[in-house]
């Protein structure tokens, strides 16, 4: 190829006599070894220079080969010009880009269209990655030293910039700081480095805050969006070590400050290590008694972050060793695990705190989320642990409607087995069957029809209405041939009895409630009235269908934000199976029925 020919011609440049040229030509290799031989010859020519030139060339090649991303010419100029112990760098200190290119025997080039410096061919990179111990064995430690030296310049001792203009000026004057701040810690992974140098840097909160301001600006992809919220005025070195997972320095940093120290946005070192997936660092912080339940300014906990970023091993460590708890903000950890299908974590969370299955925020309920995403194993777990099948989303759709819409047969079967109501209507009056027919899920439609008929319900009108509605949605010529056949043969499913109201009405313990809802139920004064009342008002679905008091038979009416007792809520939500459970569970046949505020 042209590249190989050029390299071989370059190898002849130092030959002065004709016979030396002839001998060199005769010894030129061919085949797969030709490139390796050409690169070896290039390095031999580099090593034949003076000591200073050799060190300069190796420094250039080290940066190009081992940098975690491509460097611009200006970044590389700064990188190869910094020396250990420097406190600043000026334009006069920089090497010319022409000198950088000529020092490397033709192995380095500038890609003008990308404005980056690189090796002349991918085979060059592959060669040096195989043979780096021969040419520059200390490359990574030298890169770490350069990055930390750069980030320790006096210019960064003033701390983070307070304005966007000041920040952009800093980046312009010190272009390598973007690379150094984002990647110095990554070079420590599985490489030797000076722990003392790293610790000294991390103990300077001004320097670490300056560096982390660059990191956060890079994470938002453009410091044009820089504002006061990125003025990281307090970023401890412990957090920076946790961010990169540099576990070796954690013990020394904990000695000089609290392991639960928070940064300017309330984030702990454990928060950062959990977010970025550094398992060993998480374990080490927990060994030093880090609090796993401290959330940031938005109440996002280490457990939530580990789950959100998919670091399941860390999430399990936080629960098992750190006793992490879900802080129930916006989207609970269980909701997140259910939505993403993390079965083992969901089980661990429920086993640790059974009441967590009842927590939700604005219709973001674990069962609904798992159903929407088709995670049948998680759905099975939630139902087994007592999840209520009739909870609804913002459109008043139950899990059964969601499963029918998506055609998840296994989930539909699970929901029906656990008593899901096939006739529950959403805010538009649609039952689960409507969604199955509309989306042409015939097998699901058969299950729903079979469930309705086996229950003895009169669904003929429902079916006709549903088919008519479905026909209005581009299905006028494709009505499925559905038969009313039972989908499940086990009679246990159909043996559930409705609540026996005489259990309540005959008991003198049932008193008039002191709780008067502020909505359309304000005329109802007893549980019996609530149980027997027809559906009234559109705010019914705004109430939580939570039953934390039913776990282990312990009632906790104060645990419900609406102030209702467990039985009141159960009755109001028309949960017949739960009502039966309450009546059967009570030592004297029933629990106290009312609790007010």
N, C-alpha and C positions, 0 to 999 in steps of 0.2 A: 504494500500500500504506500501511498504518498508519505504518510506519517513515518512509517518504518524507514523508507528511503531517506527522509530528512534526518532522522536520528543517526542513521549509519553514515551519512555524509558528514554530519557534525563530528562523528567520532574520528574522522580523518583529518580534521583541521590542524591537529598538533603534529602531524606527520610531515617531516621536512624532506626526507629523501625518497626518491621514486620507488626504491625497493621496499621501503617501509610501508608505502601506500599499497604496493602489490601484495605484500604479506598480509596486511590488514584486510584487504578485499577478499583474499583467499580464505581467511579465517572467519568471515562473516557467517553467522548461523542462519538457518532457515527453519521454517515450520513454527510450532508453538513456542519454542524457546527463543525465537528471534527478538520478541519484544523485551523479554526479561534481560537478555544479553545487552540490548540497546540501552535499557534503563541503567543497568550496572555500569556500562561504559560512561553514561552521563554522570553518574555519581562519582566515578573514578576521576573524571575531569574536574568535578567540583572539589574533590578532596585533594587534588594536586595544587590547588591555590594556597594562598597564605592562610594562616590559622584564623585570622579575623574574617576573611572572606568565606571560609568554610563554615564558621559558626553562623554568619549572617545568612548564608544559603540554607543551612539546616533549619534555622529559625523560621525562615519564610515557608519552607516545605512543611514543617511541623504544623504551622497555623492552617495552611491550605488543606492538608490531609486530615487533620483531627478536629477542625472547627465543626461545630454542630450545625452550622448553616453556611452558605456562601457569604463571603465578605466582599464589601465594596472596596475599590482601590484606596479610598481614604481611610476606611477602617483598618485595612491591612497595613497601611503606612504607620498608623498609630501603634498597631499591635507589635510590629517588629522593631519599633524604635524605643519602646519602654524598657527600662532596666530596673532590676530589683533595687528598691529603696528610693526611687524617684518620687518627688512630691508634686511634680507638675510636668507638663510637656508643652513646648512652643513650636511654632512653625519651623524654626531653625533646627529643631531636633529631629525632624522627620526625614526619612529617606525618600528620595525621588522614586516614583513608580518605575521609571526607566531602569534605574539601578537595581530595583527589586527583580525585574524581569530578566535582566542580563546576568544576574548572579546565579541563576539556576539552570544554566546549560540548556536553555530552550525548553525546559519542562513546564514552564509557567506561562500563561497567556491571560489577556484581558478580554472578556466577552463583552464587546461594546454594547450590544443590544440589551443586555441585562445589567450592565454596569457592575460586574463582579469579576473577581480574579479567580482563576481555576487552573487545573492541570490541563495539559494539551489533549488528553484522551482518557476515557474511562478505564482503559487498561493500565494507565499510569497510577490511578487511584488504587486499583486492585493490587498492583505490584507493591506499592508502599504499605498497604494494609497487611500484606503477607510478610514483609521484610522490615517492618519499622524497628524491631529490636536491633537490627544490624546498623541502621542509619541514625535513628533518633529515639533511643529507648526511654528518655526522660521527657518526651514531648508533652504528655498530659500534665505532669507536675509543673513544667515550665509555663504552660498555658494558664494554669490555676494561679501561679505566682504573678503573672502579668495582669490577669483580671483583677486580683485583689489589690495589687499595687496601684492599678489604674483607679479603682473605686475608692482608694484611700488618699487620693490627691487632696490637697488643701481646699480645692474648689468645692469638694463634697462635704467638707467639715462644717459648712454652714447649715447643713440639713436640707430638707426638700424645698423645692421652689414654691413660692406662694402665688405665682401668676403663670398664665400660659406663656406669656412672652419670655419670662425668666427661664421657664422650662425649655422652651425651644432654643433659646440662646445657649443654654448649657449643653444641649444635644449637639448643636452646631459646633461648639468649641471642643467638645469631647465626644466625637462620634462613636468611639469604641465602647462608651459606657452602656449603650443599648445592648450590645452583645455581652459585655462583661457582666452586667446586672442579671441578665436572663439565663446565662449559661455557666457561670463560674461554678455553681454548685453541682451542675450535672457532670462536670469534668472530674469531680471527686469520686464518682461512683466506680468502685473496683479499681481505683488508681491510688498510688501513694501521693501524699502531699504533706505539707507542714501543718500539723494540727495547731501548733503555737501561733503561726501566722493567721490562720483562719479564726481562731478564738479571739485574738487581739482585734481583728477587724469586726467581729460580731459583738464585741463588748462596747463598741462605739455606736451609740444609738443615732447620732447624727449621720454617720456614714451608712448605717443599715437602712435608715429611713430614706435617705437620698436614693440608695440603690433600689429600694422596694417601690419608690414612686415611679421609677422607670419600668419596673416589672408590671405594675398595675396599669400604667399607661399603655404598655405593649399588649396587655391582655384585652383591653378594650379596642385594640387594633389601630387606634389613631389617637395621638395626643392632641389632635385638633379638638377633640371632645373634652380636653382637660378642663377641669373646673375645681372649685373648692373641695368637692367630695373626694378628689384624688390627692389632696394635700396631706400625705401620710405623715403627720407630725409626730407620731409615736409608734415606731415599728421596731420592737425589741429584736436583738440578734437571735434570741431563742426561736422566735417566729420564723426568721429567715432560714435558720438551720432546719426547722421542721418543714418549711415550704419545700426545700430541696431534699429532705430526707437524709441529712448529714448526721446520722445517729451518733457517730464517734464523739462529737463535741457537746452533746446534750448534757452529760453529767457535769462538765465544767461550767456550763452556762447556768444550770439550775443552782449551782452553789452561790451565785451572785444575785439571784433574783427568784421571785416566786414562779413556780411551774405553771400557775394559773394566771399569770400576768396577761392583761388584755391589751390589744392594740387600739388604734384610734376608732375602729369600728366594732369593738367588743369581741374580737376574735382571739382565741387562745392558740398556743402552739399546737395543742391537740387538734384543734379545729383545722389548722392548715395541714397537718400531717394526714388527717383523715380524708380531707378533700383531695389531696394529691396522691393518695394511695401508697403511703410509705409505712408498710406494716411494721417493720422493725422499729421505726421511730415511734409509732403509736404505742407499741408494747413497752418501750423504754420509758416513755412519758407516763404511762399508767403505773409502771414500777416506781416512779417518783411521785405517785399519788395525785396525778392530774385528775381534775374533776371533769368527767365526761358529759355532764349535763349542762355545762355553760354554753348558752347560745350566743350568737352575735347580735348586732343591733337590730336585725330583722328576725331574731329568735330562731335562726337556723342552727341546729346542733351538730356536733361532730357526727353523730349517728345518722342524721338526715343527710348530711353531705356525703358520707361514705356510701349510703344507699343510692343517692342521686347519681353519683359518679360511677356506680357499679362495682365498688370495691367490697365485695361480699365478705371476704375473710376479715377485713377490718371492722365491718359492721358487727360481725359475730364476736370479735374480740371485745369491742366496746360494750356489748350487752353482757357477755359472759364474765369478763374480767373487770370492766369498768362500771358495771351495773348501770349502763346508760338507759335513760328513760325517754320516751317520746314526749316532747313538750307541746304537742297538739297545736301547732300554729299553721294555719292555712291548710297545708297538706301534711297529714301525719306520716310518720315513717312507714307505718303499716299500709296506709293508702298508696304510698310510693312503691312499696314492695309488691303489693297486690297488682298495681298497674303494670309493673314490669315483669311480673311472674317469678319473683324471687321466693320460691316455696320454702326453702330452709330458713331464710331470715324471717319470713312471715310466721312460721311455726315457732321460732325462737321468741319473737316479740310477743306472741299470744301466750305462750307458756310462761313468760316472765310477768306479763300483765294482762290477764284475761279480759279485763274491761276495755282494752284498747280497740276491740272490734266494733264498739259502739260509737267511737269518736269519729266525727266528721266535720267538715267545714264547707258550708254552702253546697251541699249535695255531693261533695267529694267523698263518697263512702267506699270502703274497701271492696265490698261485694259487687257494687256497681262497676267499679274500675276494673276489677279482675274479669268480670263478665264482658265488658266492652272490648277488652283486649284478647278474649278467648283463652284465658289461663284456667283451664278446667281443674287442674290439680289444686290451685289456690282457692278456687270457688268451693271445691269439695272440702278443703280444710276449714274455710270460714263457716260453711254451713254446719260442719261437724262441731265446731266450737260455739255454735249458737247464733250465728248471724241471722238477722231478721229478713225474711224474703220479700217483705212488702215495702221496704224503704224505697223512696222514689228520688229521681233526679230532678233537675230544674224544670223539666217538662212533664213531671208527674209520671214518668215511666219507671216501672219496676225492673228488676234484673231479668225477669222472664220476658218482658217486652224487648229488652236490649238483646238478649240471647236469641230470641225469635227473629229479630231484625237481621242479625248477623248470620243466622243459620248454624249456631253452635249446638249441635244435637246433644252432645254429651252434657253440656251445661244445662240445657233445657231439661234433660232427664233428671239431673241432680236437683234442680229447683223444684220440679214436680214431686219428686220423691220427698222433699222436705216441706211439702205443703203449699207451694206457691199458688196463688189464686189466678186461675186462667181467665177470669172475667174482670180483673182490675182494669179500669180505664185510665188513660192519661189525660192531660189537660185538653186534648182535642177529642176526647171520647173514644179513643182507639184501644182495643184490647190486644193482647199479644198475638192472637190469631191474625189480626189485620196485618201486622208487620211480617209475619211468616208468608202470607199470601202475596202481599205487595212485592216482596223480594224473591218470590218463586222458590221458597224453601219448603217443598212439598212434604218432606219427611217430618220436619218440625211441625207443620200444620196438622199432619195426621196425629202426632203426639198430643197436641193441644186439644184437638177434637175428641180424641179418645179419652183424655183426662176429664173433659167436661161431661161426656156421656156416662162414664163409669161412676162419676160422682152423683149421678141422678139428676143433674141440672137440665133444665129445659133450654137448650142452646140453639134450637132451630131458628128462632128469630135473630139471635146473635150472628149465626153463620150467614144467614141471608143478607143481613145488614153489612157484615164484614166483606162478603163477596161483592156486594154492590159498591161499597167504598173502594175496594181494590180495583174494581172494573173502571172506576173513574180515573185511575192512575195508570193508564196505558196498558191495562190488562183486559180490555173488554172482550177480546177474542180468545183469551187463554185462561179461562176459569179451570182450575185443576179438578180432577175427578177424585174428590176426597170421600172416604168412607169413615163412618163413625165407629171406629174400632178401638177397644181399650188398648192403650200403649203399654200397660204394665199389669202384670198378672197378680202381683202380691197384694192381697187384700188389706195388708197393714196400712197402706197409704190411705185407703178410703175409710178407715175405721175411726178417723178423728171426729169427735162429736163437737157440736157447737156448745158454747158456754151455757150452763144451766143457770138461768137467771134466778130460779127459786132458791139457789144456794145463797144468794145475796139478799133477796127481798124478804126472806123469812127470818133473817138474822137481826136481832135488836142492836148489834154492834154497828150496823151500817147507819151512819148519821148523815145529816146534810153537810155538804162540803162548805168550808170557809173560803174556798178558792173560786174566784169568779174571773174567768178569762176575759180579756179586753177585746175579744173579737166576737164573731157571730155565735159563740157558744155561751154568751153571758146569761142566757136564760136557763142553762142547765145547772142544777144544784146538787146532783148526786151522781155517783159512779153509774148506778143503774140507768139513770137518764142518758148519760153519755154513751153507755153501751148500746142502748136501744134506740138512740136518736138517729135519724137519717143524716146523711152527709150534708153539712151546711157550710157554706163559705169556701172561698178559694185559699184560705190561709192554713188549711189543715196540714198541708205538706211542709209548712215552715217549722213545725215542731219536730224535735229530735225523736227518733224511734229508739232511744237508748234505754237499756235495762241493766245498768251496772250493779244494781242491788241484788240481782238474781244470781250472781256468781257466788257459789258456796252458800246460798241461802241467806245472804246478808243484805237487808234492805238499806239503801242509802238515798233516801229521797232528796237530801240536800245536794246530792251529786248532780242533779238535773238542773240545768240553767233556768228552766221554766218554772221550777218550784213544785212540780207535780210529783206525786208518789209514783212508784213503779207500777202499781196496779192501775192508777188513774191513766198513766200514759199508755199502758198496755190496752186498757179498755178503749181509750180514745182512738188508738190506731187500729182497732178491730182485729187484734191479734188473738184469735180464739185459742190457738194452741198455748200461747203464753198465759192467757187467762186461766186455762185449765191447770197449767203448771202451778200458778200462784195458789189457786184454791186447793190443789192436792198437796202442795208442799207444806202449807202452814200446819203447825202442830195441832191447832184446834180446828182445822178445817179451812181456815182462811186467814189472811193477813189483815192488819188494820188497813182499811180501804182508803182513807183520805189523809192527805197532808196539804196544808196551805203554804203560803209563803212563810 
